[in-house]
Amino acid sequence: MNNFSGVISQLVWQLPVNMTLLAQKINDPDVVGQMQRTWNNFVESGQVWALLIGLVIGYMLRSLTSYG
């Protein structure tokens, strides 16, 4: 199996650059705008509070279960 993965990796490295980008299609190139919309949705849906509560509870459980 190791030899097979080595052959596959050699074949992938030998492909031209345009062959590796064949499966990608960019619909909206505004990356910063996408990140801003995603963050706003994250905050508006209340998931940020779930993240913060989970971090606090996880920290408390880690401190209770750690040795030393």
Biopython code that builds the backbone (N, CA, C, O; Angstrom):
import numpy as np
from Bio.PDB.StructureBuilder import StructureBuilder

atoms = [
    (1, "MET", "N", (0.824, -1.187, 0.000)),
    (1, "MET", "CA", (0.000, 0.000, 0.000)),
    (1, "MET", "C", (0.869, 1.253, 0.000)),
    (1, "MET", "O", (0.496, 2.268, -0.589)),
    (2, "ASN", "N", (2.013, 1.186, 0.651)),
    (2, "ASN", "CA", (2.894, 2.331, 0.711)),
    (2, "ASN", "C", (3.431, 2.691, -0.669)),
    (2, "ASN", "O", (3.504, 3.870, -1.017)),
    (3, "ASN", "N", (3.804, 1.692, -1.451)),
    (3, "ASN", "CA", (4.290, 1.948, -2.803)),
    (3, "ASN", "C", (3.204, 2.544, -3.676)),
    (3, "ASN", "O", (3.466, 3.423, -4.497)),
    (4, "PHE", "N", (1.969, 2.058, -3.495)),
    (4, "PHE", "CA", (0.853, 2.567, -4.277)),
    (4, "PHE", "C", (0.606, 4.047, -3.994)),
    (4, "PHE", "O", (0.370, 4.822, -4.921)),
    (5, "SER", "N", (0.658, 4.444, -2.724)),
    (5, "SER", "CA", (0.445, 5.850, -2.381)),
    (5, "SER", "C", (1.592, 6.711, -2.900)),
    (5, "SER", "O", (1.375, 7.868, -3.261)),
    (6, "GLY", "N", (2.796, 6.177, -2.942)),
    (6, "GLY", "CA", (3.925, 6.912, -3.507)),
    (6, "GLY", "C", (3.759, 7.149, -4.987)),
    (6, "GLY", "O", (4.093, 8.223, -5.488)),
    (7, "VAL", "N", (3.243, 6.149, -5.702)),
    (7, "VAL", "CA", (3.007, 6.294, -7.145)),
    (7, "VAL", "C", (1.923, 7.327, -7.386)),
    (7, "VAL", "O", (2.049, 8.164, -8.279)),
    (8, "ILE", "N", (0.862, 7.275, -6.600)),
    (8, "ILE", "CA", (-0.234, 8.234, -6.764)),
    (8, "ILE", "C", (0.251, 9.654, -6.500)),
    (8, "ILE", "O", (-0.094, 10.570, -7.247)),
    (9, "SER", "N", (1.044, 9.851, -5.454)),
    (9, "SER", "CA", (1.530, 11.198, -5.154)),
    (9, "SER", "C", (2.451, 11.704, -6.265)),
    (9, "SER", "O", (2.433, 12.893, -6.584)),
    (10, "GLN", "N", (3.249, 10.823, -6.851)),
    (10, "GLN", "CA", (4.107, 11.234, -7.967)),
    (10, "GLN", "C", (3.269, 11.643, -9.175)),
    (10, "GLN", "O", (3.596, 12.611, -9.861)),
    (11, "LEU", "N", (2.188, 10.905, -9.435)),
    (11, "LEU", "CA", (1.318, 11.244, -10.558)),
    (11, "LEU", "C", (0.629, 12.586, -10.343)),
    (11, "LEU", "O", (0.492, 13.376, -11.277)),
    (12, "VAL", "N", (0.197, 12.839, -9.114)),
    (12, "VAL", "CA", (-0.481, 14.108, -8.828)),
    (12, "VAL", "C", (0.491, 15.267, -8.990)),
    (12, "VAL", "O", (0.114, 16.313, -9.517)),
    (13, "TRP", "N", (1.732, 15.104, -8.550)),
    (13, "TRP", "CA", (2.705, 16.193, -8.679)),
    (13, "TRP", "C", (3.072, 16.464, -10.130)),
    (13, "TRP", "O", (3.491, 17.573, -10.463)),
    (14, "GLN", "N", (2.921, 15.459, -11.005)),
    (14, "GLN", "CA", (3.267, 15.628, -12.404)),
    (14, "GLN", "C", (2.142, 16.255, -13.228)),
    (14, "GLN", "O", (2.361, 16.616, -14.385)),
    (15, "LEU", "N", (0.938, 16.392, -12.655)),
    (15, "LEU", "CA", (-0.171, 16.990, -13.394)),
    (15, "LEU", "C", (0.083, 18.477, -13.620)),
    (15, "LEU", "O", (0.687, 19.133, -12.770)),
    (16, "PRO", "N", (-0.362, 19.014, -14.737)),
    (16, "PRO", "CA", (-0.263, 20.453, -14.933)),
    (16, "PRO", "C", (-1.152, 21.195, -13.943)),
    (16, "PRO", "O", (-2.097, 20.620, -13.403)),
    (17, "VAL", "N", (-0.856, 22.457, -13.705)),
    (17, "VAL", "CA", (-1.572, 23.234, -12.701)),
    (17, "VAL", "C", (-3.046, 23.360, -13.059)),
    (17, "VAL", "O", (-3.898, 23.286, -12.173)),
    (18, "ASN", "N", (-3.367, 23.547, -14.335)),
    (18, "ASN", "CA", (-4.771, 23.729, -14.708)),
    (18, "ASN", "C", (-5.587, 22.450, -14.517)),
    (18, "ASN", "O", (-6.811, 22.532, -14.418)),
    (19, "MET", "N", (-4.969, 21.291, -14.462)),
    (19, "MET", "CA", (-5.698, 20.049, -14.209)),
    (19, "MET", "C", (-6.100, 19.938, -12.735)),
    (19, "MET", "O", (-7.133, 19.344, -12.426)),
    (20, "THR", "N", (-5.311, 20.493, -11.830)),
    (20, "THR", "CA", (-5.651, 20.405, -10.415)),
    (20, "THR", "C", (-6.758, 21.379, -10.044)),
    (20, "THR", "O", (-7.417, 21.182, -9.024)),
    (21, "LEU", "N", (-6.985, 22.418, -10.831)),
    (21, "LEU", "CA", (-8.033, 23.395, -10.551)),
    (21, "LEU", "C", (-9.312, 23.099, -11.323)),
    (21, "LEU", "O", (-10.206, 23.945, -11.362)),
    (22, "LEU", "N", (-9.423, 21.949, -11.924)),
    (22, "LEU", "CA", (-10.539, 21.618, -12.783)),
    (22, "LEU", "C", (-11.861, 21.576, -12.029)),
    (22, "LEU", "O", (-12.888, 21.961, -12.588)),
    (23, "ALA", "N", (-11.870, 21.128, -10.793)),
    (23, "ALA", "CA", (-13.107, 20.939, -10.044)),
    (23, "ALA", "C", (-13.536, 22.192, -9.287)),
    (23, "ALA", "O", (-14.553, 22.156, -8.594)),
    (24, "GLN", "N", (-12.822, 23.265, -9.388)),
    (24, "GLN", "CA", (-13.152, 24.461, -8.626)),
    (24, "GLN", "C", (-13.827, 25.488, -9.520)),
    (24, "GLN", "O", (-13.362, 25.787, -10.620)),
    (25, "LYS", "N", (-14.938, 26.020, -9.020)),
    (25, "LYS", "CA", (-15.643, 27.083, -9.731)),
    (25, "LYS", "C", (-15.964, 28.168, -8.724)),
    (25, "LYS", "O", (-16.642, 27.908, -7.730)),
    (26, "ILE", "N", (-15.496, 29.364, -8.961)),
    (26, "ILE", "CA", (-15.676, 30.470, -8.029)),
    (26, "ILE", "C", (-16.903, 31.265, -8.473)),
    (26, "ILE", "O", (-16.923, 31.839, -9.561)),
    (27, "ASN", "N", (-17.924, 31.290, -7.616)),
    (27, "ASN", "CA", (-19.142, 32.035, -7.929)),
    (27, "ASN", "C", (-19.079, 33.457, -7.420)),
    (27, "ASN", "O", (-19.473, 34.385, -8.127)),
    (28, "ASP", "N", (-18.590, 33.646, -6.207)),
    (28, "ASP", "CA", (-18.548, 34.972, -5.589)),
    (28, "ASP", "C", (-17.131, 35.222, -5.088)),
    (28, "ASP", "O", (-16.741, 34.652, -4.069)),
    (29, "PRO", "N", (-16.344, 36.061, -5.774)),
    (29, "PRO", "CA", (-14.955, 36.268, -5.368)),
    (29, "PRO", "C", (-14.793, 37.211, -4.172)),
    (29, "PRO", "O", (-13.664, 37.483, -3.764)),
    (30, "ASP", "N", (-15.887, 37.715, -3.604)),
    (30, "ASP", "CA", (-15.810, 38.649, -2.480)),
    (30, "ASP", "C", (-15.618, 37.869, -1.179)),
    (30, "ASP", "O", (-16.578, 37.623, -0.449)),
    (31, "VAL", "N", (-14.381, 37.486, -0.895)),
    (31, "VAL", "CA", (-14.085, 36.629, 0.258)),
    (31, "VAL", "C", (-14.335, 37.367, 1.569)),
    (31, "VAL", "O", (-14.889, 36.790, 2.505)),
    (32, "VAL", "N", (-13.935, 38.630, 1.649)),
    (32, "VAL", "CA", (-14.122, 39.393, 2.884)),
    (32, "VAL", "C", (-15.605, 39.602, 3.160)),
    (32, "VAL", "O", (-16.040, 39.521, 4.309)),
    (33, "GLY", "N", (-16.374, 39.866, 2.125)),
    (33, "GLY", "CA", (-17.817, 40.020, 2.289)),
    (33, "GLY", "C", (-18.477, 38.734, 2.749)),
    (33, "GLY", "O", (-19.393, 38.762, 3.572)),
    (34, "GLN", "N", (-18.013, 37.593, 2.217)),
    (34, "GLN", "CA", (-18.541, 36.299, 2.648)),
    (34, "GLN", "C", (-18.226, 36.053, 4.114)),
    (34, "GLN", "O", (-19.075, 35.564, 4.859)),
    (35, "MET", "N", (-17.007, 36.389, 4.534)),
    (35, "MET", "CA", (-16.630, 36.202, 5.941)),
    (35, "MET", "C", (-17.470, 37.099, 6.846)),
    (35, "MET", "O", (-17.876, 36.680, 7.929)),
    (36, "GLN", "N", (-17.732, 38.327, 6.409)),
    (36, "GLN", "CA", (-18.526, 39.256, 7.214)),
    (36, "GLN", "C", (-19.973, 38.760, 7.333)),
    (36, "GLN", "O", (-20.554, 38.806, 8.417)),
    (37, "ARG", "N", (-20.552, 38.290, 6.231)),
    (37, "ARG", "CA", (-21.918, 37.767, 6.278)),
    (37, "ARG", "C", (-21.993, 36.528, 7.160)),
    (37, "ARG", "O", (-22.963, 36.353, 7.897)),
    (38, "THR", "N", (-20.984, 35.668, 7.093)),
    (38, "THR", "CA", (-20.959, 34.457, 7.913)),
    (38, "THR", "C", (-20.852, 34.807, 9.390)),
    (38, "THR", "O", (-21.544, 34.215, 10.218)),
    (39, "TRP", "N", (-19.997, 35.758, 9.725)),
    (39, "TRP", "CA", (-19.840, 36.174, 11.131)),
    (39, "TRP", "C", (-21.131, 36.799, 11.649)),
    (39, "TRP", "O", (-21.552, 36.513, 12.770)),
    (40, "ASN", "N", (-21.765, 37.658, 10.833)),
    (40, "ASN", "CA", (-23.030, 38.280, 11.251)),
    (40, "ASN", "C", (-24.106, 37.221, 11.479)),
    (40, "ASN", "O", (-24.867, 37.319, 12.442)),
    (41, "ASN", "N", (-24.181, 36.222, 10.623)),
    (41, "ASN", "CA", (-25.139, 35.135, 10.813)),
    (41, "ASN", "C", (-24.811, 34.342, 12.073)),
    (41, "ASN", "O", (-25.715, 33.910, 12.788)),
    (42, "PHE", "N", (-23.521, 34.147, 12.347)),
    (42, "PHE", "CA", (-23.069, 33.427, 13.543)),
    (42, "PHE", "C", (-23.515, 34.159, 14.807)),
    (42, "PHE", "O", (-23.943, 33.530, 15.775)),
    (43, "VAL", "N", (-23.415, 35.484, 14.794)),
    (43, "VAL", "CA", (-23.809, 36.286, 15.961)),
    (43, "VAL", "C", (-25.331, 36.366, 16.073)),
    (43, "VAL", "O", (-25.883, 36.201, 17.162)),
    (44, "GLU", "N", (-26.012, 36.618, 14.952)),
    (44, "GLU", "CA", (-27.467, 36.786, 14.984)),
    (44, "GLU", "C", (-28.199, 35.508, 15.362)),
    (44, "GLU", "O", (-29.261, 35.569, 15.982)),
    (45, "SER", "N", (-27.657, 34.361, 15.004)),
    (45, "SER", "CA", (-28.326, 33.096, 15.309)),
    (45, "SER", "C", (-28.077, 32.646, 16.748)),
    (45, "SER", "O", (-28.678, 31.669, 17.195)),
    (46, "GLY", "N", (-27.212, 33.330, 17.473)),
    (46, "GLY", "CA", (-26.959, 32.979, 18.863)),
    (46, "GLY", "C", (-25.898, 31.913, 19.044)),
    (46, "GLY", "O", (-25.662, 31.464, 20.166)),
    (47, "GLN", "N", (-25.267, 31.505, 17.986)),
    (47, "GLN", "CA", (-24.252, 30.461, 18.092)),
    (47, "GLN", "C", (-23.011, 30.956, 18.821)),
    (47, "GLN", "O", (-22.278, 30.157, 19.403)),
    (48, "VAL", "N", (-22.765, 32.256, 18.797)),
    (48, "VAL", "CA", (-21.599, 32.791, 19.501)),
    (48, "VAL", "C", (-21.758, 32.593, 21.006)),
    (48, "VAL", "O", (-20.780, 32.345, 21.712)),
    (49, "TRP", "N", (-23.009, 32.704, 21.497)),
    (49, "TRP", "CA", (-23.234, 32.482, 22.932)),
    (49, "TRP", "C", (-23.040, 31.015, 23.290)),
    (49, "TRP", "O", (-22.503, 30.694, 24.350)),
    (50, "ALA", "N", (-23.473, 30.136, 22.411)),
    (50, "ALA", "CA", (-23.260, 28.700, 22.652)),
    (50, "ALA", "C", (-21.764, 28.390, 22.682)),
    (50, "ALA", "O", (-21.313, 27.578, 23.490)),
    (51, "LEU", "N", (-20.995, 29.035, 21.802)),
    (51, "LEU", "CA", (-19.547, 28.831, 21.794)),
    (51, "LEU", "C", (-18.921, 29.310, 23.095)),
    (51, "LEU", "O", (-18.112, 28.600, 23.692)),
    (52, "LEU", "N", (-19.283, 30.497, 23.537)),
    (52, "LEU", "CA", (-18.710, 31.045, 24.773)),
    (52, "LEU", "C", (-19.100, 30.207, 25.992)),
    (52, "LEU", "O", (-18.261, 29.931, 26.850)),
    (53, "ILE", "N", (-20.367, 29.805, 26.070)),
    (53, "ILE", "CA", (-20.805, 28.971, 27.192)),
    (53, "ILE", "C", (-20.075, 27.635, 27.168)),
    (53, "ILE", "O", (-19.664, 27.137, 28.216)),
    (54, "GLY", "N", (-19.910, 27.052, 25.988)),
    (54, "GLY", "CA", (-19.190, 25.788, 25.869)),
    (54, "GLY", "C", (-17.738, 25.915, 26.278)),
    (54, "GLY", "O", (-17.191, 25.013, 26.913)),
    (55, "LEU", "N", (-17.101, 27.030, 25.921)),
    (55, "LEU", "CA", (-15.707, 27.240, 26.330)),
    (55, "LEU", "C", (-15.581, 27.373, 27.841)),
    (55, "LEU", "O", (-14.656, 26.822, 28.437)),
    (56, "VAL", "N", (-16.501, 28.099, 28.463)),
    (56, "VAL", "CA", (-16.452, 28.282, 29.919)),
    (56, "VAL", "C", (-16.696, 26.953, 30.635)),
    (56, "VAL", "O", (-15.969, 26.600, 31.564)),
    (57, "ILE", "N", (-17.716, 26.226, 30.201)),
    (57, "ILE", "CA", (-18.005, 24.940, 30.842)),
    (57, "ILE", "C", (-16.859, 23.949, 30.603)),
    (57, "ILE", "O", (-16.498, 23.192, 31.504)),
    (58, "GLY", "N", (-16.295, 23.951, 29.410)),
    (58, "GLY", "CA", (-15.163, 23.069, 29.122)),
    (58, "GLY", "C", (-13.952, 23.401, 29.965)),
    (58, "GLY", "O", (-13.251, 22.503, 30.431)),
    (59, "TYR", "N", (-13.698, 24.692, 30.166)),
    (59, "TYR", "CA", (-12.572, 25.098, 31.006)),
    (59, "TYR", "C", (-12.800, 24.665, 32.453)),
    (59, "TYR", "O", (-11.877, 24.205, 33.125)),
    (60, "MET", "N", (-14.039, 24.816, 32.925)),
    (60, "MET", "CA", (-14.338, 24.416, 34.300)),
    (60, "MET", "C", (-14.202, 22.902, 34.466)),
    (60, "MET", "O", (-13.659, 22.438, 35.469)),
    (61, "LEU", "N", (-14.686, 22.133, 33.498)),
    (61, "LEU", "CA", (-14.546, 20.678, 33.592)),
    (61, "LEU", "C", (-13.089, 20.253, 33.508)),
    (61, "LEU", "O", (-12.668, 19.318, 34.189)),
    (62, "ARG", "N", (-12.318, 20.944, 32.668)),
    (62, "ARG", "CA", (-10.889, 20.599, 32.570)),
    (62, "ARG", "C", (-10.191, 20.881, 33.895)),
    (62, "ARG", "O", (-9.352, 20.096, 34.337)),
    (63, "SER", "N", (-10.530, 21.982, 34.517)),
    (63, "SER", "CA", (-9.872, 22.311, 35.781)),
    (63, "SER", "C", (-10.307, 21.367, 36.896)),
    (63, "SER", "O", (-9.536, 21.111, 37.821)),
    (64, "LEU", "N", (-11.526, 20.848, 36.820)),
    (64, "LEU", "CA", (-11.979, 19.901, 37.836)),
    (64, "LEU", "C", (-11.370, 18.521, 37.658)),
    (64, "LEU", "O", (-11.158, 17.806, 38.637)),
    (65, "THR", "N", (-11.086, 18.142, 36.422)),
    (65, "THR", "CA", (-10.629, 16.785, 36.178)),
    (65, "THR", "C", (-9.109, 16.675, 35.997)),
    (65, "THR", "O", (-8.584, 15.568, 35.881)),
    (66, "SER", "N", (-8.409, 17.792, 35.973)),
    (66, "SER", "CA", (-6.958, 17.709, 35.794)),
    (66, "SER", "C", (-6.276, 17.332, 37.109)),
    (66, "SER", "O", (-6.756, 17.652, 38.196)),
    (67, "TYR", "N", (-5.173, 16.662, 36.977)),
    (67, "TYR", "CA", (-4.437, 16.225, 38.164)),
    (67, "TYR", "C", (-3.222, 17.112, 38.336)),
    (67, "TYR", "O", (-2.386, 17.209, 37.437)),
    (68, "GLY", "N", (-3.122, 17.748, 39.467)),
    (68, "GLY", "CA", (-1.945, 18.535, 39.791)),
    (68, "GLY", "C", (-2.108, 19.914, 39.439)),
    (68, "GLY", "O", (-1.198, 20.717, 39.649)),
]
sb = StructureBuilder()
sb.init_structure("model")
sb.init_model(0)
sb.init_chain("A")
sb.init_seg("    ")
for serial, (resi, resn, name, xyz) in enumerate(atoms, 1):
    if name == "N":
        sb.init_residue(resn, " ", resi, " ")
    sb.init_atom(name, np.array(xyz, "f"), 0.0, 1.0, " ", f" {name:<3s}", serial, name[0])
structure = sb.get_structure()
